[in-house]
Amino acid sequence: MAELDLLRFLAALAVVAFHYLVAYASVWGDRPAELFPALAPFAGLGILGVELFFVISGFVILMSVWGRGLGAFARSRLVRLYPAYWLSLAAIAALYALTGAKPLNPKLSPGEYLVNATMFQRLFKITDASGVYWSLWAELRFYLLIAILVIAGVTYGRVLIFAGLWLAATVAARLLENPVLDEIVMPKYAPYFIAGMALYLIHKHGSAWLPWLYVLAGYGLSLPAALGRVHSRIDLAGFKNMPVTDTSVIVTITLIYLAMALVALGLLRLRPSKILTALGGTTYPLYLFHSVIAVALIPVLTGDLPPWAVATVTTLAAVVLSYLVYSFAERPIQRLLKPRRTPQTPAAPAVQVEKASVP
């Protein structure tokens, strides 16, 4: 599904725009929103690029587990998630150890970097080596919940039951405000995953009232979650430095759901091409590496070039490096780790299915 590759890449660019043009004050040595006053209200909405990732993840992970066993699902996720993640973690450790760079430095010990390598650092209350790693912890918990469904056996009816129970648990978690329940149910992010799963049911089996009800419920619960996340950022930085209005947040979330609904209904289709495949493959490394590139380049280029040129050069460098990581490191490592197929082993899903599940 080439349209998902494009949507994922646009979501990653939105996150890059948010960080480069709004969030990374320590990297620029100045408030980015003051350097890019015309772009900041739009770039600030890039914080919601991760929300689009989550809806896509719900859609695609359900697609990829249909007809699969638990072992195959676990292997596919390990091979998909960890190679690029480990490379980005090594790049972060090398950047701060070898250059003495200070912006965004997590100040971790070697042992804490090793815990980060498991991707379960938040479980042990250890700081993420990179600020973008927070979403991977949400993805991992989603995979663990999906594993329950895989063990039970993925069918249309069981997915509806699973999604309905998760939706009810999400509402309960918001009412009870229990930290343990929140950690398991993820009330802030569950609506996106649930809506994505329901949209895949619509894509695979056609429209029905219950999946659409789940989509609408997910949309309704997503709005306060998204507004809350944006408000937290405004409270931290001030509206001047995060000039995003409630109306623009609601419009953005609505567009995310509308785009994914069009995908589910088959009304948004693109022909597969090498360019879209490359963009889809570049997305995950771009999400992981763009912070490293910003810390390495922006302080060096600032002063010699105007801010818009610095942001443009840094973005292009991040995209090019991410493509190189995808082509010459991530893909070869994945081929090495992927089990060889035998005549008794079913063919793996299309490459786009494996690519489309994580940022």
C-alpha positions as CSV (number, residue, x, y, z in Angstrom):
1,M,0.0,0.0,0.0
2,A,2.1,2.8,-1.4
3,E,-0.2,5.5,0.1
4,L,0.8,4.4,3.6
5,D,4.4,4.8,2.7
6,L,3.7,8.4,1.6
7,L,1.6,9.1,4.7
8,R,4.3,7.8,7.0
9,F,7.0,9.8,5.3
10,L,4.9,13.0,5.6
11,A,4.3,12.2,9.3
12,A,8.1,11.9,9.8
13,L,8.7,15.2,8.0
14,A,6.0,16.8,10.3
15,V,7.9,15.6,13.4
16,V,11.2,16.9,11.9
17,A,9.5,20.3,11.2
18,F,8.2,20.5,14.8
19,H,11.6,19.8,16.3
20,Y,13.7,21.9,13.9
21,L,11.4,24.9,13.7
22,V,9.8,24.9,17.1
23,A,11.2,22.6,19.7
24,Y,15.0,22.6,19.6
25,A,15.9,25.8,21.3
26,S,19.0,24.4,22.9
27,V,20.2,23.3,19.5
28,W,19.7,26.7,17.9
29,G,20.8,28.7,20.9
30,D,17.6,30.7,20.3
31,R,13.9,30.1,20.2
32,P,13.1,28.5,16.8
33,A,9.6,30.0,16.8
34,E,11.2,33.5,16.8
35,L,13.5,32.5,14.0
36,F,10.6,31.1,11.9
37,P,7.6,33.1,13.0
38,A,5.5,32.5,9.8
39,L,6.1,28.7,9.9
40,A,5.9,28.1,13.6
41,P,2.1,27.8,13.9
42,F,2.1,25.1,11.2
43,A,5.4,23.4,12.2
44,G,4.1,23.2,15.8
45,L,1.3,20.9,14.6
46,G,4.1,18.5,13.5
47,I,4.0,17.2,17.1
48,L,0.9,15.3,16.0
49,G,2.8,13.4,13.3
50,V,3.3,10.6,15.9
51,E,-0.5,10.4,16.3
52,L,-0.7,9.6,12.5
53,F,2.0,7.0,13.0
54,F,-0.2,5.3,15.7
55,V,-3.3,5.2,13.5
56,I,-1.2,3.7,10.7
57,S,0.3,1.2,13.1
58,G,-3.1,0.0,14.2
59,F,-4.0,-0.5,10.6
60,V,-0.9,-2.2,9.4
61,I,-0.1,-4.4,12.4
62,L,-3.5,-6.0,12.2
63,M,-2.9,-6.5,8.5
64,S,0.5,-8.2,9.2
65,V,-0.7,-10.5,12.0
66,W,-3.7,-11.8,10.0
67,G,-3.1,-15.5,9.5
68,R,0.2,-15.4,11.4
69,G,1.4,-17.2,14.5
70,L,3.0,-15.6,17.6
71,G,6.5,-16.7,16.7
72,A,6.3,-15.2,13.2
73,F,4.9,-11.9,14.6
74,A,7.5,-11.6,17.3
75,R,10.4,-12.3,14.8
76,S,9.0,-9.8,12.3
77,R,8.8,-7.0,15.0
78,L,12.3,-7.7,16.3
79,V,13.8,-7.6,12.9
80,R,11.9,-4.5,12.0
81,L,12.4,-2.5,15.1
82,Y,15.8,-3.1,16.5
83,P,18.5,-2.8,13.7
84,A,17.9,0.9,13.0
85,Y,17.2,1.6,16.7
86,W,20.6,0.1,17.7
87,L,22.3,2.1,15.0
88,S,20.7,5.4,16.2
89,L,21.6,4.6,19.8
90,A,25.2,4.0,18.8
91,A,25.2,7.3,16.8
92,I,23.9,9.2,19.9
93,A,26.5,7.6,22.2
94,A,29.3,8.4,19.8
95,L,28.1,12.0,19.2
96,Y,28.3,12.9,22.8
97,A,31.3,10.9,23.7
98,L,33.5,12.0,20.8
99,T,32.4,15.6,20.1
100,G,31.4,17.0,23.5
101,A,28.1,18.2,22.1
102,K,25.8,19.5,24.8
103,P,22.3,20.1,23.2
104,L,19.8,17.3,24.0
105,N,22.5,15.3,25.8
106,P,20.7,12.6,27.9
107,K,23.8,12.3,30.1
108,L,23.6,8.6,30.4
109,S,26.1,6.2,31.9
110,P,27.4,3.2,29.8
111,G,25.0,1.0,31.7
112,E,22.1,3.2,31.0
113,Y,22.9,3.1,27.3
114,L,22.9,-0.7,27.5
115,V,19.5,-0.6,29.1
116,N,18.3,1.7,26.3
117,A,19.4,-1.0,23.9
118,T,16.6,-3.2,25.1
119,M,14.0,-0.5,24.3
120,F,12.5,-1.2,27.7
121,Q,14.3,1.6,29.5
122,R,11.1,3.3,30.6
123,L,10.1,0.2,32.4
124,F,13.1,0.7,34.6
125,K,12.6,4.5,34.9
126,I,15.8,5.2,32.9
127,T,15.9,8.3,30.6
128,D,15.5,7.8,26.9
129,A,18.8,8.3,25.0
130,S,16.7,10.3,22.5
131,G,13.5,12.2,23.0
132,V,11.9,10.4,20.1
133,Y,12.2,7.0,21.7
134,W,9.1,7.6,23.9
135,S,6.8,6.6,21.0
136,L,8.6,3.2,20.7
137,W,7.6,2.3,24.2
138,A,4.0,2.9,23.2
139,E,4.5,0.7,20.1
140,L,6.0,-2.1,22.2
141,R,3.1,-2.1,24.6
142,F,0.7,-2.2,21.6
143,Y,2.6,-5.2,20.2
144,L,2.3,-7.0,23.6
145,L,-1.5,-6.4,23.6
146,I,-1.7,-7.6,20.0
147,A,0.2,-10.7,21.0
148,I,-2.8,-11.7,23.2
149,L,-5.0,-11.4,20.1
150,V,-2.6,-13.5,18.0
151,I,-2.5,-16.2,20.7
152,A,-6.4,-16.3,20.6
153,G,-6.4,-16.3,16.8
154,V,-7.1,-13.3,14.6
155,T,-10.6,-13.3,13.2
156,Y,-13.0,-10.6,12.3
157,G,-15.2,-11.3,15.4
158,R,-12.3,-11.6,17.8
159,V,-10.8,-8.3,16.6
160,L,-14.1,-6.6,17.2
161,I,-14.2,-8.1,20.8
162,F,-10.6,-7.2,21.4
163,A,-11.0,-3.6,20.2
164,G,-14.2,-3.2,22.1
165,L,-12.7,-4.4,25.4
166,W,-9.6,-2.2,24.9
167,L,-11.9,0.8,24.2
168,A,-13.9,0.2,27.3
169,A,-10.6,-0.2,29.3
170,T,-9.4,3.1,27.9
171,V,-12.5,4.9,29.1
172,A,-12.2,3.2,32.5
173,A,-8.5,4.2,32.8
174,R,-9.3,7.8,32.1
175,L,-11.9,7.8,34.8
176,L,-9.9,5.9,37.4
177,E,-6.5,7.6,36.7
178,N,-4.6,4.5,38.0
179,P,-0.9,4.6,37.1
180,V,-0.6,0.9,36.6
181,L,-3.7,0.7,34.5
182,D,-2.6,3.7,32.5
183,E,0.7,2.0,31.7
184,I,-1.0,-1.1,30.4
185,V,-4.0,0.4,28.6
186,M,-2.3,3.6,27.3
187,P,-5.5,5.8,27.4
188,K,-3.7,8.7,25.7
189,Y,-2.6,6.6,22.7
190,A,-5.0,3.6,22.6
191,P,-7.7,5.5,20.6
192,Y,-5.4,5.8,17.6
193,F,-4.4,2.2,17.6
194,I,-8.0,1.0,18.0
195,A,-9.2,3.3,15.2
196,G,-6.5,2.0,12.9
197,M,-7.5,-1.6,13.6
198,A,-11.1,-0.8,12.9
199,L,-10.2,1.0,9.7
200,Y,-8.3,-2.1,8.6
201,L,-11.4,-4.2,9.2
202,I,-13.3,-1.8,7.0
203,H,-10.6,-2.1,4.4
204,K,-10.5,-5.9,4.4
205,H,-14.2,-6.7,5.0
206,G,-16.1,-3.6,3.9
207,S,-18.1,-1.1,5.9
208,A,-20.1,-2.1,8.9
209,W,-21.6,-0.1,11.7
210,L,-19.5,-1.5,14.6
211,P,-16.0,-0.8,13.1
212,W,-17.2,2.7,12.1
213,L,-18.4,3.2,15.7
214,Y,-15.0,2.3,16.9
215,V,-13.4,4.8,14.5
216,L,-15.8,7.5,15.7
217,A,-15.1,6.6,19.4
218,G,-11.4,6.7,18.7
219,Y,-11.7,10.1,17.0
220,G,-13.7,11.4,19.9
221,L,-11.2,10.2,22.5
222,S,-8.3,11.4,20.4
223,L,-9.3,15.0,20.5
224,P,-8.8,15.6,24.2
225,A,-5.7,13.5,24.2
226,A,-4.1,15.5,21.4
227,L,-5.2,18.8,22.9
228,G,-3.7,17.7,26.2
229,R,-0.4,16.8,24.6
230,V,-0.2,20.2,22.9
231,H,-1.3,22.1,26.0
232,S,1.5,20.4,27.9
233,R,4.0,21.7,25.4
234,I,2.5,25.2,25.6
235,D,2.7,25.1,29.4
236,L,6.3,24.2,29.1
237,A,7.5,26.6,26.5
238,G,4.8,29.3,26.4
239,F,2.3,30.1,23.6
240,K,4.8,32.4,21.9
241,N,7.2,29.6,21.5
242,M,4.5,27.0,20.6
243,P,1.9,29.0,18.8
244,V,-0.6,26.3,18.2
245,T,-4.3,26.9,18.7
246,D,-7.0,24.4,19.8
247,T,-8.8,24.8,16.5
248,S,-5.7,23.9,14.5
249,V,-5.2,20.8,16.6
250,I,-8.8,19.7,16.1
251,V,-8.5,20.3,12.3
252,T,-5.2,18.3,12.2
253,I,-6.6,15.3,14.0
254,T,-9.7,15.4,11.8
255,L,-7.5,15.4,8.7
256,I,-5.5,12.4,10.0
257,Y,-8.7,10.4,10.5
258,L,-10.1,11.5,7.2
259,A,-7.0,10.5,5.3
260,M,-6.9,7.1,6.9
261,A,-10.7,6.6,6.3
262,L,-10.0,7.3,2.6
263,V,-7.3,4.7,2.6
264,A,-9.6,2.2,4.3
265,L,-12.3,2.8,1.7
266,G,-9.9,2.5,-1.2
267,L,-10.5,6.1,-2.2
268,L,-6.9,7.2,-1.6
269,R,-4.7,4.9,-3.7
270,L,-1.2,5.3,-5.2
271,R,0.6,3.1,-7.6
272,P,3.6,1.4,-6.0
273,S,6.9,2.9,-7.2
274,K,10.5,2.8,-6.2
275,I,10.3,6.4,-5.0
276,L,7.4,5.7,-2.6
277,T,9.1,2.4,-1.4
278,A,12.3,4.4,-0.7
279,L,10.3,7.1,1.2
280,G,8.6,4.4,3.2
281,G,11.9,2.8,4.0
282,T,13.5,6.1,4.9
283,T,10.8,7.0,7.4
284,Y,11.9,5.0,10.4
285,P,15.6,6.0,10.2
286,L,14.6,9.6,9.7
287,Y,12.5,9.5,12.8
288,L,15.4,8.0,14.8
289,F,18.3,10.0,13.3
290,H,17.0,13.5,12.7
291,S,17.8,14.7,16.3
292,V,21.4,13.5,15.9
293,I,21.8,15.3,12.6
294,A,20.4,18.5,14.2
295,V,22.8,18.5,17.1
296,A,25.7,17.8,14.8
297,L,24.9,20.4,12.0
298,I,22.7,23.2,13.3
299,P,25.3,24.7,15.8
300,V,28.0,24.5,13.2
301,L,26.0,26.1,10.4
302,T,24.3,28.8,12.5
303,G,26.1,32.1,11.9
304,D,27.4,31.2,8.5
305,L,24.0,30.7,6.9
306,P,20.6,32.3,7.5
307,P,18.2,30.2,9.6
308,W,16.0,29.0,6.7
309,A,19.1,27.8,4.9
310,V,20.4,26.0,8.0
311,A,17.0,24.3,8.5
312,T,16.9,23.3,4.8
313,V,20.4,21.9,4.7
314,T,19.9,20.0,8.0
315,T,16.6,18.5,6.8
316,L,18.1,17.4,3.5
317,A,21.1,15.9,5.3
318,A,18.8,14.0,7.6
319,V,16.8,12.6,4.7
320,V,19.9,11.6,2.8
321,L,21.6,10.0,5.8
322,S,18.4,8.1,6.7
323,Y,18.1,6.7,3.2
324,L,21.7,5.6,3.3
325,V,21.0,3.9,6.7
326,Y,18.0,2.2,5.3
327,S,19.7,1.0,2.1
328,F,23.2,0.1,3.3
329,A,22.7,-0.8,7.0
330,E,19.1,-1.5,8.0
331,R,18.1,-3.7,5.0
332,P,21.2,-5.8,5.0
333,I,20.9,-6.4,8.8
334,Q,17.3,-7.3,8.4
335,R,18.1,-9.8,5.6
336,L,20.8,-11.3,7.8
337,L,18.4,-11.7,10.8
338,K,15.3,-12.8,8.8
339,P,14.9,-16.6,8.9
340,R,15.3,-18.3,5.6
341,R,12.1,-19.5,4.0
342,T,11.6,-23.1,3.2
343,P,8.9,-24.7,1.0
344,Q,6.9,-25.3,4.2
345,T,7.1,-21.7,5.4
346,P,4.5,-19.3,4.0
347,A,5.8,-16.3,2.1
348,A,6.3,-13.2,4.2
349,P,4.0,-10.2,3.7
350,A,4.9,-7.5,1.3
351,V,7.8,-5.3,2.3
352,Q,5.5,-2.3,2.7
353,V,3.5,-4.2,5.4
354,E,6.7,-4.6,7.5
355,K,7.8,-1.0,7.0
356,A,4.5,0.6,7.8
357,S,4.1,-0.3,11.4
358,V,6.6,2.0,13.2
359,P,7.7,5.6,13.0
